[in-house]
Amino acid sequence: MKIVWRRWGDRAVNGDRRFSFDTVAATLLQAYCQLLEPAAGSSTPDSQPVQRQVSSTSRPWVANPVRSLLRGLIYQTTQPYHPENWGNSALVFAPHPDDETLGCGGTIIQKKRAGADLKLVFMTDGSQSHAQFVAPERLKSIRTQEAISAAHILGLSLSDLMFLEIRDGTLAQRQPDAVAAVTEILQGQNPQEVFIPYRRDGIPDHDATYQVVSEALHQLGRAVTVYEYPVWFWNHWPWAGSDGAWIDSEQNFFQTLLDLRTSLKTSLKASLRADLALLKTFNCSVQITDVLEQKRLALWQHQSQMTRLIPHAQWLTLKDVSGGEFLKCFLQPRELFYRYSTFSC
């Protein structure tokens, strides 16, 4: 069956206490403190660690030292999106309404400001996110309107939106039809850039979107610059989860290091191995500090995902995932991408 797409126009530590650290902890502490000390006279957003301001006069400390270290390393090793590319035409493929804003909302805003011909393609209808509370057809309608509202905040018009309307959760089963539809869109739009979910995002519709668009790009038969954006990939420690604790003071950092030892001996090694690989994977970043509030406003348009439309504890929102730490991953100074060119990677 052919898919027809539609276009829409704590703990406090006594300062007298002393702790002994092994070599690994000492090295981690040294690197951590270096991260917190920007170069003298520097006031650029790039030099600032991701941090929580405790008060207007206190020194800011990051939520999780490992998370901060990794993010700082990634920021240092990625190449900035080149200003000459802002006006390049682009297609952004979103598995569900909201993924486009989460993963690359700041980038979309800036490309549209530069006059880029940019279109959004929503692969599924999002009708299953809260289907236990709202009939799928009704939820589909809600999420479509949310997508339109968010797109408007991002700088797009109705004519910039396309909806494949594949039932939420079934994209993998519809892959041949989806490939045909996406190939048709690519041929019609002829974009210079394509944005798709990160290949290891780990959610069925996200992984299927990557596979569908990758196959369609292969059939297109010409070079296109691809930007893979992570979404659900971030939902693991140290980026999200309960392992990390807020650090509100310098003394509390030492206790947090001790508390992390259990994790360091168990899951941390595997997590770090995977996350350090990101230093080679995420090779492009976009500075979004100036448009972060606009991105936040666009994300807020997805009310079914950001708030409880029905006052029921089982209506989960993005703010509920990992106690809010997951959502914070998308409100950082930069958006990260794995960039490559088809037929050359």
Beta strands, then each sheet from edge to edge (+ up, - down):
strand 1: 6-8
strand 2: 79-80
strand 3: 90-94
strand 4: 118-124
strand 5: 161-166
strand 6: 193-197
strand 7: 225-229
strand 8: 284-287
strand 9: 334-341
sheet 1: 1+ 5- 4- 3- 6- 7- 9+ 8- 2-
end
